[in-house]
Amino acid sequence: MVELDRIFNIYVDKHYRCDDPPRDIQRLLREWKEREDTCTGLLTAVRLEHTSIQEYANSDFGLLCCTTAGVSNAARAGSPRMVFDAMGNRTDAVQQLDGAYIPGTINMMLWLNGRLTNGATVNAIQTAVEAKAAALADVGVRDSENGLTATGTTTDAIVLAVSQDQHKPILTYAGTATVLGSVIGRLVYDTITESLQAGRQWSGRNNK
């Protein structure tokens, strides 16, 4: 948990390969003359025009959700699969798959104008991830290795930025039975669905 001024969703070519994404993000922030200690970046091979943005506001909080969804390396959490250690080396004996580090990422950025406890912040991330898994299941996305229903991709990322506005009430929960959790779930679900649909329509038009 850090203080941030800006969040960047950075496009990379679909052939991008890197064993140190933070290094590349840091280099770009320096090129853009941004303060590295108050900025964070996410990488995506999804065309940025396929970004889906939705928002919601009431008297207690406002929420903006921005999502780019690519699923070329879809994966199911909890099922056996090829894995890597901290240095990017395979740690099992399964067959080598070139797609392990192919960018096929779901990047979710949530901006909350409101006040959350630390517990509610973690709870909000949990709810967002549940909504992501539900969206992929309903769209029919499958794990690229075993064909099971995917819960995400191998390189998903999420940032939740909270203003902690002192004029807002403190929210202590963000589960699916709360107003906040319901809104997070709906916006995440809808933006993932919309971004995936935009990408598939573009691929169909361009025979990709």
C-alpha positions in Angstrom: 0.0 0.0 0.0 1.6 3.3 -1.2 0.5 6.8 -2.0 0.1 7.4 -5.7 -0.5 10.4 -8.0 -0.9 8.5 -11.3 -1.6 5.0 -12.6 -0.5 4.1 -16.1 -1.9 1.3 -18.3 0.9 0.8 -20.8 0.5 -0.9 -24.2 3.2 -3.4 -25.3 3.4 -5.4 -28.5 1.9 -8.8 -28.4 5.4 -10.3 -28.9 6.7 -8.5 -25.8 8.9 -10.8 -23.7 10.5 -9.6 -20.4 11.8 -11.2 -17.3 11.7 -7.8 -15.5 8.6 -5.8 -16.2 9.2 -3.3 -13.3 12.4 -2.3 -15.0 10.6 -1.5 -18.2 7.9 0.5 -16.4 10.6 2.4 -14.5 12.4 3.2 -17.7 9.2 4.6 -19.3 8.3 6.7 -16.2 11.8 8.2 -16.4 11.3 8.9 -20.1 8.0 10.6 -19.3 9.6 12.6 -16.5 7.2 11.1 -14.0 8.0 10.6 -10.3 8.6 6.9 -9.9 7.8 6.9 -6.2 4.3 8.3 -6.8 3.3 6.4 -10.0 2.6 2.8 -10.8 2.3 1.1 -14.2 0.6 -1.9 -15.6 1.5 -3.6 -18.9 -1.0 -4.9 -21.5 -1.0 -6.1 -25.1 -4.7 -5.3 -25.4 -5.3 -2.4 -27.8 -6.0 0.6 -25.6 -9.1 1.6 -27.6 -10.6 -1.6 -26.2 -10.5 -0.2 -22.7 -13.9 -0.3 -20.9 -14.7 2.5 -18.4 -17.7 2.7 -16.1 -18.4 4.7 -13.0 -20.9 5.0 -10.1 -21.5 7.6 -7.4 -23.7 8.1 -4.3 -23.4 10.2 -1.2 -21.0 7.7 0.5 -18.5 7.0 -2.3 -17.8 7.3 -6.0 -16.1 4.6 -8.1 -14.4 4.6 -11.5 -13.4 1.2 -13.1 -11.1 1.1 -16.0 -10.3 -2.4 -17.5 -8.4 -3.9 -20.4 -9.0 -7.6 -20.9 -7.0 -10.0 -22.9 -7.1 -13.8 -22.3 -4.5 -15.3 -24.6 -2.9 -17.0 -21.6 -6.1 -17.7 -19.6 -5.6 -19.8 -16.5 -7.6 -21.5 -13.7 -6.4 -20.9 -10.2 -6.2 -24.2 -8.2 -5.5 -26.5 -11.1 -2.1 -28.1 -11.9 -0.1 -26.1 -14.5 3.4 -25.0 -15.5 4.8 -22.6 -12.9 7.9 -20.4 -12.5 10.2 -19.3 -9.6 11.1 -15.7 -8.8 13.8 -15.8 -11.5 11.4 -16.9 -14.3 12.7 -20.5 -14.4 10.3 -23.4 -14.7 10.0 -25.4 -11.5 8.3 -28.5 -12.8 8.8 -31.1 -15.5 5.8 -30.4 -17.7 6.2 -29.7 -21.4 7.6 -26.3 -22.3 4.9 -23.9 -23.5 6.0 -20.7 -25.3 2.9 -18.9 -24.1 3.9 -18.7 -20.4 4.9 -15.1 -20.5 2.9 -13.9 -23.5 1.0 -10.8 -22.4 -2.7 -11.8 -22.3 -3.5 -9.8 -19.2 -6.6 -8.5 -17.5 -5.7 -5.1 -16.0 -8.2 -3.6 -13.6 -7.9 -0.1 -12.2 -10.4 1.1 -9.6 -10.5 4.7 -8.3 -12.6 5.1 -5.2 -13.5 8.5 -3.9 -14.3 7.5 -0.3 -12.8 6.1 2.9 -11.9 2.5 3.5 -10.3 0.7 6.4 -7.3 -1.5 5.5 -9.6 -4.6 5.9 -12.2 -3.1 3.5 -9.5 -2.3 1.0 -8.4 -6.0 0.9 -12.1 -7.0 0.9 -12.6 -4.8 -2.2 -9.8 -6.5 -4.1 -11.3 -9.9 -3.2 -14.7 -8.9 -4.5 -13.2 -7.5 -7.7 -11.3 -10.8 -8.3 -14.5 -12.8 -7.7 -16.3 -10.7 -10.3 -13.5 -11.2 -12.8 -13.8 -15.0 -12.4 -17.5 -14.8 -12.8 -17.2 -12.7 -16.0 -14.8 -15.1 -17.5 -16.9 -18.1 -16.7 -20.0 -16.5 -18.2 -18.1 -15.5 -21.4 -16.7 -19.1 -21.7 -13.0 -18.4 -21.3 -11.0 -21.6 -20.8 -7.6 -22.3 -19.3 -5.1 -22.5 -22.2 -3.4 -25.6 -20.7 -6.3 -27.8 -19.5 -9.5 -26.5 -21.0 -11.2 -25.9 -17.7 -13.1 -22.7 -17.0 -10.5 -19.9 -16.4 -10.5 -17.7 -13.3 -8.1 -15.1 -14.8 -4.8 -15.1 -16.8 -1.3 -15.8 -15.6 -0.4 -12.1 -15.5 -3.4 -10.3 -14.2 -3.0 -7.0 -12.3 -5.2 -4.8 -10.3 -4.8 -1.4 -8.7 -7.2 0.1 -6.2 -6.7 3.8 -5.5 -8.6 5.2 -2.5 -8.9 9.0 -1.9 -9.6 8.6 1.8 -11.7 11.7 1.6 -12.2 12.8 5.2 -15.7 14.1 4.4 -16.9 10.6 3.5 -18.1 7.9 6.0 -15.6 5.1 6.8 -16.6 1.9 5.0 -15.4 -1.2 6.9 -16.7 -3.9 4.5 -16.7 -4.4 0.7 -18.2 -7.9 0.3 -20.9 -8.7 -2.2 -23.7 -8.0 0.3 -22.6 -4.4 0.7 -23.4 -1.5 -1.6 -19.7 -0.9 -2.3 -19.1 -4.6 -3.0 -22.1 -4.8 -5.2 -20.9 -1.8 -7.2 -17.4 -3.1 -7.5 -18.6 -6.5 -8.7 -21.0 -5.0 -11.3 -18.4 -2.6 -12.7 -15.6 -5.1 -12.9 -17.9 -7.7 -14.4 -19.3 -5.3 -17.0 -16.0 -3.8 -18.0 -14.3 -7.2 -18.5 -17.2 -8.4 -20.6 -17.2 -5.2 -22.7 -13.4 -5.1 -23.2 -13.3 -8.8 -24.2 -16.2 -8.2 -26.6 -14.5 -5.2 -28.2 -11.3 -7.3 -28.7 -13.2 -10.2 -30.3 -15.1 -7.9 -32.6 -11.9 -6.2 -33.7 -10.2 -9.6 -34.3 -13.2 -10.7 -36.4 -13.1 -7.6 -38.5 -9.4 -7.9 -39.1 -9.1 -11.7 -39.3 -6.7 -11.8 -36.3 
